[in-house]
Amino acid sequence: MKKLLVVVLAIMLVCGGMMSASQATAQGPYEYRILADGTVEITHVSEDCADQVIPAELDGRAVSSIANDAFSGCLKLKDVVIPEGVTSVGNYAFGWCYNLTSVTIPDSVKSFGEGVFSYCMKMKDIRISREHPALAFNNGALIRKDDMTLLYVAGVKAPDYEIPWGIKRIGTCAFSYNKLRSVIIPDSVTAIGHSAFENCSSLTDVYIPGSVTIVDVQAFNSCSKLKKIRIPNSVTKIGEGAFDWCFSLESIELDPDHPVYEFRNGALILKEARELLCCAGGIKGVYEIPEGIEKISRMAFHGNKNLKEVIIPDGVTYIGSLAFCDCKNLTKVRLPEGLKEIESNTFAYSEKLKEVNIPGTVTKIGSYAFDGCKSLASLVIPDSVSVIEMNSFNRCEKLICTVGEGSYAKQFCEKNNIHYIVAGN
């Protein structure tokens, strides 16, 4: 009996210790958790935190780590000092701290994440010692030594910037919201990271060297003045939305023998999958999807302000979500026979959209598919449609649907107070 009692007490103590370690604790604006070694990790900081010097201790325990997103959105932070003893800084730890101008990073930091200073548009200075074991600061660039990733560029005012040779990867949000006009990428670089040049609104021309194999998701998103970009044969992966909102993009230069991609009729196409990935932002008026295309990628035309009408051939069987989202001047779309689903947010916020045909092969209309299509006055929904997700027609004030008697579409309209008429009546 005594042995059993000892075992039960031991289990209770272990479980109690586990509970205390997993539960968040707070001191002032700081929330933290206790790590296995007895030190603490700052997990969250209230948005009104104005402490420029991060405390070295919380409730008598040494601070050794700053978690992912911990200081994200702290608008009062300006000049931050990370205390000696911190060994790890997580992804996006100071992201969206719009007023942050400088930061001091101690030699104790061994691990430094991605996008730590993403969208810190006022950042001017990153202070580290010349002997820092994990990081280097060169030509305004914070560099992670172990994998030679350029993490962030701060304080560079020149319109033209040359990335230091030896960099192997341009990290997440490394140049986001930078005012540079042109950038020289050395042939040591093999990858351009997620949102690496996002919102570089003055960037006009980019030459990608033959060493690069990956252009990641949204790498050049919202580079509104980017006119042309050359993609070498070495690039075998271009991430989703890599050129989204690049309204001035006239051409994507590819060699005719590129093994993976082609640029045809203003469209970047994944050859093997016959998938249209994106179109040059300068496409205007009526646009016809090239023959042979079977898929239109997610966000392919997202935000195109010049597009008025789209003709999609019957060979296309898939159109990704957000494909025509926020196309402000789009008025008419011809959807193909064989299409099975209208994905979520496909036409959301296309405010001038008036005419869309839904072919008899469509069985599902996704959530928010036509959200905010204020000019859409009539829509024929075929009897083949058996699923309409919530808010598919949110904020379509003028819409009157034509539906079949006894159809799922009729039931949906009745249940959700959407105006309708029955076909043939």
C-alpha positions, 0 to 999 in steps of 0.5 A: 500500500505504501509503495502504491501511495509513493507511485501515485504521489510521484505521478502527481508531482510529475504531472503537476510539473508538466502542467506548470511548464506548459501553462503560460505565465505573465509578468507585466506585459510579458507572457512566458513559459518555463523551459525544461532547463528552468529558463523561460521563453517569452511567448507573447508581449502586449501591444502597448509594451514600450520597454526598449530593453527586454528584461534578462529575468522574469520572476527570477528566471533567466530569459533564454528564448524569444518565441515565434511572433512574440513581439509581433505588432508592438507599435511602441517599440523603437530601439530594442536591446535583446539581453545577454543570455538569450540564445534563440529568437524565433520566426517573425519575433519582431514582425510588424513592429512598424516603428522599430528603428534599431536592435542590439543582438548579443553574442549569446544568440545561437539560433535566429529565425526567418522574417524576424524583422518582417515589415519593420519599415523604419529599421535603420540599424542592427547592432552586433559584435564583429565576433558574433558566433552566429550572425554577421552584419555586412553592407546593411545585411544581417546574415546567418552564418551557418547556412549563409542566409541573408535574413534582413537588409536595414538602413540601405538608402542607395537605390541600387543594391548588391547582395554580398557574394557568398550568400546562398539564400535570400531569406523570408521578407529580407527586402520587404518594403525596401525602396531599392530600384535594382538589385544585383544577385550574385551567382552564389545564391541558390534560393529566393525566399518567401516574400523576399522582395514583397512590396519593393514598390520601386524595383523595376528590373531583376536579373536572376542568376543561373545558380538559383533553383527556387523562387519561393511563394510571393517572392516578388509580390506587390512589386508594382513597378517591376517591368521585366524579370529573367528566369534562368533554366536552373529555376525548377520551382516558382512558388504560388503568387510569386508575381502577384500584384505586379501590375507593370510586369510586361514579360517574364523572360525564359529560354525556349528550352526551359525544362519546366516553364514557358511564357506564352500569350502573357502567361507563365505556364508549368509545362508538364501540368499544363497549368497557367501559374500567373499572367503579366500584370500589364494584360488589358481588356479581353484575354483568352486563356491559351489553348492546351491549358488544363489548370489555372493556378490559385491567385493567377490573375489576382488583383489585375486592374486592367482585365475586363473579360476572360475567355476560358477554353473547355479544356480547363478543368480546374480554377484555383481559389482567388484566381480572379479575386480583386479584378476591379474592372473585370465584367465578364467571364466565360467558364469552361464545360468540364469545370467541377467546382468554383473554388472559394474566393474565386471572384471575390471583390471583383466589383464590376463583374456582371456576367458569369456562366456556370456550366452544367458540370459544376457541382460545388460553389465554394465559400465567398466565391462571389463575395463583394461582386456588387454588380452581379445582377443575375446568375443561372445556377444549374441543377448539377450544383449540389453544394453551395458553401456559406457566404458564397454570395455575400454582399451581392446586393443586386443578385437574382439567381435563376434556379431549377424547381426542386434543385439544391440551389433553390433550397439554398436561396430560400434558406439564405434569403437570396432572391431567385426565380425558377427557370421556365416560370 
